[in-house]
Amino acid sequence: LVARHPQLLTLSVEKNLEPTVRYLLNLGFT
């Protein structure tokens, strides 16, 4: 599934990283 649809993996990673990035930005880590 991932091999046929790599964009799905990308979307999954982005969804997982977004909260972390927002958290770091909230801490002032830019």
N, C-alpha and C positions, 0 to 999 in steps of 0.2 A: 504493500500500500504506500509506504513512504517512498520507495524507489519510483513508483509510478506517479506519485503526486508529491514531489518534494516541497511544493508550496504549502502543503498541509503541515509539514514539519516546521517550516519557517513561521507559519502563523502560530503554531503551538509555542514555539520558543519566544516569539514576540509577546504573546499573552502572558507567558510566565515571567518575562523580564520586565514588563511594564510596571508592575507594582514595586519591584525592587528599585527601578530607576526613579519612580516617583518618591519612594521613601528616601533615597539618597538625596534627591533634590530638596526634599523637605528638611533634611538635616543641613542643607547648605553646602553639600559636597558637589561642586560643579566643575 
